[in-house]
């Protein structure tokens, strides 16, 4: 069984949002096209408490983009984003949410970030995504969303480590590129770990021909 994973298609990651990804809203139409081909569709959502330790605003004297050490781990400081029950945390209204079978919240522990849809950044706590997929007999994941070099990358790498076959929808992802080249490096890392990189058109054709 195949599943489609929609990573963090939330307002705060879209143009005009608190942590906007350039051209991020363009991936919504890709998601809508692909959903018709899948029976299992899971959306992830950053779902942070307002006091989350990854927010620069919660570290007086520090700035957005600065790297700090938090409980022994490196942590980039971000602007406030995807705070629970705010509009910025909502899935974009243009996304057709009707076919989505499960929504997975992540990043709820105020002391640790959670880029991946499967685990927090210390891999100490699971989100429930792996259990959900395994309960449905899913073995192949098709992944798209925001951002390529953070939440998409770590979701893909964790999926591969858990034994899933993974296809990355290259036209369904956009990145932050905090450092120039981050997006290209993220794609190379996902490929070198076993992910297949395909366009949405290629994926649709392969599913039709199955």
URKA-V408517 format. One line per field, one symbol per residue. phi: phi as a letter, one per 40 degrees, with the letter a starting at -180 (. if undefined). burial: I if it has 9 or more other ideal C-beta (glycine too) atoms within 8 Angstrom, else O. A space follows every 10 residues. Layout:
phi->???
burial->???
This chain:
phi->.bbbbbcfcb dcccdgccbc bdgccccccc dcccdccbcb bbbbbcaccc cccccdccbd gbbdgccbbb fgbcaccbcd afcdgbcccc cdcccccdcc cabbcagccc cacacccbbc ccfcbcchcc cdcccbgcbb bbbahbbdcb ccdcccccdc ccgccbbccc cbbbbcfdbd gdcccccccc ccchccbbcc cccccccccc
burial->IIIIIIIIII IIIIOOIIII IOOIIOIIOI IIIIIOIIOI IIIIIIIIOO OIIIIIOOIO OOOOOIOIOI OOIOIIIIIO IIIIOOOIII IIOOIOOOII OOIIIIIIOO OIIIIIIIII IOOOOOIOII OIIOOIOIOI IIIIIIIIII IIIIIIIIII OOOIOIIIII OIIIIIIOOO OIIOIIIOII IOIOIOIIOI OOIIOIIOOO
